[in-house]
Amino acid sequence: MLYFNLDYIAVRYNCQVKNNVFGKNLRELRRTYGYTQRYMAEFLGIAQPSYIRYENGSAEPNFDNLVRIAELFDVSADFLLGRADI
């Protein structure tokens, strides 16, 4: 299993994880699709409080979960990270 530090990716590619662009995009997509935080946590195989931390910016998904989220919503990881529009 691969793990990437999103802070490193943010610095390397000059995106704004620190401003919680990822969490805001994730929350907006989840609500648009009508998914609950509980559903998302189960889909990712993590505890609900862990998922909630993704949305509020206090935790970051590992690379595998970032890819799973992007695939679920049919968006790029760049979009999730605030580097590109849909």
LOVOMAR-120257 format. One record per residue: residue in three letters; y, z, x of N, C-alpha, C in turn. Coordinates in steps of 0.1 Angstrom, whole numbers, plus 5000, padded with zeros to 4 digits. Layout:
BEGIN
- ALA|Y|Z|X|Y|Z|X|Y|Z|X .
...
This chain:
BEGIN
- MET|4988|5000|5008|5000|5000|5000|5012|5000|5009 .
- LEU|5022|4992|5006|5034|4991|5014|5045|4999|5007 .
- TYR|5053|5006|5016|5064|5014|5011|5077|5009|5018 .
- PHE|5087|5006|5011|5100|5002|5016|5110|5012|5012 .
- ASN|5119|5016|5021|5130|5024|5018|5142|5016|5012 .
- LEU|5145|5018|5000|5156|5009|4994|5169|5012|5000 .
- ASP|5171|5023|5006|5184|5025|5013|5185|5016|5025 .
- TYR|5174|5014|5032|5173|5004|5043|5176|4990|5038 .
- ILE|5170|4986|5027|5172|4973|5021|5186|4972|5017 .
- ALA|5192|4982|5011|5206|4981|5007|5215|4979|5019 .
- VAL|5213|4986|5030|5221|4984|5042|5219|4971|5048 .
- ARG|5206|4967|5049|5203|4954|5055|5209|4942|5047 .
- TYR|5208|4943|5034|5213|4932|5026|5226|4934|5019 .
- ASN|5233|4945|5022|5246|4949|5017|5246|4949|5002 .
- CYS|5236|4956|4996|5237|4958|4981|5240|4972|4978 .
- GLN|5241|4976|4966|5247|4989|4962|5237|4998|4955 .
- VAL|5226|5001|4962|5217|5011|4956|5224|5025|4955 .
- LYS|5233|5028|4964|5239|5041|4964|5248|5042|4951 .
- ASN|5253|5031|4946|5261|5032|4934|5252|5031|4922 .
- ASN|5240|5032|4924|5230|5032|4913|5229|5019|4905 .
- VAL|5232|5008|4911|5231|4995|4905|5217|4993|4900 .
- PHE|5207|4997|4908|5193|4995|4905|5190|5003|4892 .
- GLY|5194|5016|4891|5192|5024|4880|5198|5019|4867 .
- LYS|5210|5014|4868|5218|5008|4857|5211|4996|4852 .
- ASN|5207|4987|4861|5200|4975|4857|5186|4978|4851 .
- LEU|5179|4988|4856|5166|4992|4851|5168|4998|4837 .
- ARG|5177|5007|4835|5180|5012|4822|5183|5002|4812 .
- GLU|5192|4993|4815|5196|4982|4806|5185|4973|4802 .
- LEU|5176|4969|4812|5165|4961|4809|5155|4969|4800 .
- ARG|5152|4981|4803|5143|4989|4795|5147|4990|4781 .
- ARG|5160|4993|4779|5165|4994|4765|5165|4980|4758 .
- THR|5168|4970|4765|5168|4956|4759|5154|4953|4754 .
- TYR|5144|4956|4762|5130|4953|4758|5124|4964|4748 .
- GLY|5132|4974|4746|5127|4984|4737|5116|4994|4742 .
- TYR|5116|4995|4755|5106|5004|4761|5111|5018|4763 .
- THR|5103|5028|4762|5107|5041|4764|5105|5045|4779 .
- GLN|5111|5056|4783|5109|5060|4796|5095|5064|4798 .
- ARG|5089|5070|4788|5075|5074|4789|5066|5061|4791 .
- TYR|5068|5050|4784|5061|5038|4785|5062|5033|4800 .
- MET|5074|5033|4805|5076|5028|4818|5069|5036|4828 .
- ALA|5069|5049|4827|5062|5058|4836|5047|5055|4836 .
- GLU|5042|5054|4824|5027|5051|4823|5024|5037|4829 .
- PHE|5033|5028|4826|5031|5014|4832|5030|5014|4847 .
- LEU|5039|5022|4853|5040|5023|4867|5030|5033|4873 .
- GLY|5023|5041|4865|5014|5051|4870|5020|5063|4877 .
- ILE|5032|5067|4871|5039|5078|4877|5043|5088|4866 .
- ALA|5047|5100|4870|5051|5109|4860|5065|5105|4854 .
- GLN|5067|5109|4841|5080|5105|4835|5092|5111|4842 .
- PRO|5092|5123|4847|5104|5128|4854|5106|5119|4867 .
- SER|5096|5114|4873|5098|5105|4885|5105|5092|4880 .
- TYR|5101|5087|4869|5107|5074|4864|5122|5077|4861 .
- ILE|5124|5088|4854|5138|5092|4851|5147|5092|4863 .
- ARG|5141|5097|4874|5149|5098|4887|5152|5083|4892 .
- TYR|5144|5074|4889|5147|5060|4892|5160|5056|4885 .
- GLU|5161|5059|4872|5172|5055|4864|5185|5062|4868 .
- ASN|5184|5075|4872|5196|5082|4875|5200|5081|4890 .
- GLY|5192|5074|4897|5195|5072|4911|5191|5082|4921 .
- SER|5184|5092|4917|5180|5103|4926|5166|5100|4933 .
- ALA|5159|5089|4929|5147|5085|4936|5146|5070|4935 .
- GLU|5138|5064|4944|5136|5050|4945|5122|5046|4944 .
- PRO|5119|5035|4938|5105|5031|4936|5100|5026|4950 .
- ASN|5087|5027|4952|5081|5021|4964|5081|5005|4961 .
- PHE|5077|4998|4971|5078|4983|4970|5069|4978|4959 .
- ASP|5057|4984|4958|5047|4979|4947|5053|4981|4934 .
- ASN|5059|4992|4931|5065|4995|4918|5078|4986|4916 .
- LEU|5085|4984|4926|5097|4975|4925|5092|4961|4920 .
- VAL|5082|4956|4926|5076|4943|4923|5071|4943|4908 .
- ARG|5064|4954|4904|5058|4955|4891|5070|4955|4881 .
- ILE|5080|4962|4883|5092|4963|4874|5098|4949|4873 .
- ALA|5100|4942|4884|5106|4928|4884|5097|4919|4876 .
- GLU|5084|4920|4878|5075|4911|4870|5075|4914|4855 .
- LEU|5075|4927|4852|5075|4931|4838|5087|4925|4830 .
- PHE|5099|4926|4837|5111|4921|4830|5114|4906|4834 .
- ASP|5105|4900|4841|5107|4886|4845|5121|4884|4852 .
- VAL|5124|4893|4861|5137|4892|4869|5133|4893|4884 .
- SER|5142|4890|4892|5139|4891|4907|5143|4905|4911 .
- ALA|5137|4909|4923|5140|4922|4929|5155|4922|4933 .
- ASP|5160|4910|4937|5174|4909|4940|5183|4913|4928 .
- PHE|5179|4908|4916|5187|4912|4904|5186|4927|4902 .
- LEU|5174|4933|4903|5173|4948|4901|5181|4955|4911 .
- LEU|5182|4950|4923|5190|4957|4934|5205|4953|4934 .
- GLY|5209|4945|4924|5223|4942|4923|5228|4931|4931 .
- ARG|5219|4923|4937|5223|4912|4946|5224|4898|4939 .
- ALA|5220|4897|4927|5220|4884|4920|5220|4886|4905 .
- ASP|5226|4877|4898|5226|4877|4883|5213|4871|4878 .
- ILE|5210|4874|4866|5198|4868|4860|5199|4853|4859 .
